[in-house]
């Protein structure tokens, strides 16, 4: 079944343009509420958001929709996405909602849905909701005395901070470590510095002054220049970069070098292999993860299991294989023993505990494998994806076969969150893969693309 509303991670788009409108959000609340009202108990939903000014618009529309079908609503305010997974279970909610466009700019927004088990919805559940979105006349509104009650829930941040601290070894302290944390002017602007401070770190805060339009703007995991500068100027031991909803982590070491999700996953996997806590047949990552990570895990007696892009697909495969470590090169890192989705703060605390235990710097702790040369390029387009063109598909297949024959990889895909074609080539000859990506990008750009 074709998906009109949901992408790789919920519904996302430019605010006040379909599908990210108040009308769609209200109908979504009614549709999701209808699907998740099962049984005779009083049903309830929790709603969190990041710091975008459009969060209020989307939040109030969702609240109206849920209340209209008889679901009680708890409003949590700005809070990280992983907290929604935690609190949906903790508060025994029937449904959890996070309003966020993650790492996108402030003009976009999105809606992510979590089931009562704290996990993001399956494709089948999203399709069930989509059917009602397209046939709103089938939705049964509540009688006046059954309309949902709405109230704020004040303790959400405190609960999440205590949960996150639980991922750090009891009795261990961050005393003596200077940590710069960049919260991207997003959802973790209070919780991340709070947790690090309580664990004993000397905390330097940046990206903690949201104004509704500066989320991810020149800060956070997608733009680490300010963090690098601050780490070097303050002579910090480590820099932690989160994204707008704090489910991603990128690290800057004490030398100002950026450490991506693959190296962070490798470092955590190394420690879990050493203490025999790595569960399942291997570590789950996506098609974008570096060959060097795959080779490293094989050398350690483990394996790398690849999925399609998106932490929702990673989590689904982890549950199928009973794995407790997975993630993405972009910084989504899932520690299933602690969280049901990517959690930037929890992942950072695992890295910090490793630094303390090993008595090593961030650069020493996270220099785990030698990456294979990899070239990435994003090509923005207008209209339909150029990858639907049979001639383009044939050209991509030809190049892919050539690279595979020489031990390399090619990944060409359409983004699930924005009109962009993402190219990635990997192999042992950096000049060759650079040439391949440049030629494919030129071909795509010649097909009436916009940049």
C-alpha positions, 0 to 999 in steps of 0.5 A: 500500500502506498504511503501518503502521509508517513515517511521513514520517521513519522510525518514531516514537512514544511509547516502550514503546507500539506501534510504538516498543517493544523487540519491534518494534525487534528485529523491525525489525532482523531485517527490515531486515537480511534485506532488506539482506543481498544478496551473499556479503560479510560484511554490517554496519550502523552505529547512532547515537542521540541522548541520550534515555534510551530510546535504550539500550532501542531500540539494544539491541533493534535490535542483537539483531535485526541480529545474529540475522540475521547482520549485524555491528553498529558502535555509534556512540553519540550522534551527529547524524543527518547523520553517519549518512548520511556514515558509512554510506558512509564505513564501507562499511556496508550499512545505517545507523540513527539512533535519534531522535525529532528535535525531539519531547520525550524520551518519544518516540523513533524509528528512521530508516534509511539505505541504503548510499548514505547516503540515507534509504530510499525508500518502496519499500524501507520497504514491503519491510521492512514486509512482513517486519514483518507476517510475521516467520515469513518471516525466516531467522535465522542459524546460530550460527557466522554470528550478527553481531559487535557492537562500539563504533566510537570515532572517529565524532564525530571523523570527523563534525567533520572532515567538517563543517569541510570545508564551511567555506572552507579558510584562513578563520577564525571568529576575532573572532566570538562564537557561541552554540550551543544543542545542545538537550541532544541528539546534537550536544552535543559535535560542534557546539561542538568544530567551531566552536571549532576554526574559531576562534570564541569559543563559548558553549555551552548545551543541552550537558548531556543527562541523558536526559530534557531533550532539546529541553526549553526549548532547541533549535530548537523553543524559542529563548527561552534562546538569544535571551536568551543572545545578547543577554546575551553580546553575541554575533554569532549564535546557532545552534539545533539540534534533538535530532538536529541535522538542523535549524537556526534562527538568532538574529541579533545583535539577538535576532531569530529567522531561520527556514529559509526566510531561511537557504535564501535567503541560501545560495541568494543566495551560490550564485547569485553564485558560480555553484554553484547546480545544477539548475532551482531550489531545492527546498522544501516546500508550507510555504515562504513565498511571499516565498522563491518570489518572491525566487528568481524575481527572481534568475532561479531558481525554487522547486520545492515538494514534500510535507512532510519532508526525505526528500521534499525530498531525493528531488526534489533527486535527481530534478532534480539540485539541490544546495540544498533544505530546509524552513521548519522548518530542515532545510537540505540542501546536497547537495554536502556531505550526504545529509540536513539538517545543522544544523551544516554549514548554520550554517557556510555562514551563518558563512562568508557573514558573514565573506566579506561582512563583514556581521552576521547580521541583514544577511546573512540579511535576504534577502526580505520574507516574505508574511504567514503564519499557522500553527496546530497542532490536536491530535486523538484517534482518526482524523484529522478530515481523513478526513471528507468534509464537512471536506474539502469545507470545506477545498477551498472555503477553498483555492480562495478563497485561491488566487483572491486569490494566497494559499495554504492548506495543511491536512495531518495530521502524519506524526509526531504526531496533529496537524492543521497549518494554514497560510494565506498571503496579502497580507492578514494579517487575512483569513488569520488569520480563515481559520485561526481559523475552520478551527481552531474547526471542527476543535476542534468535532469531538471533538478534544482540544485 
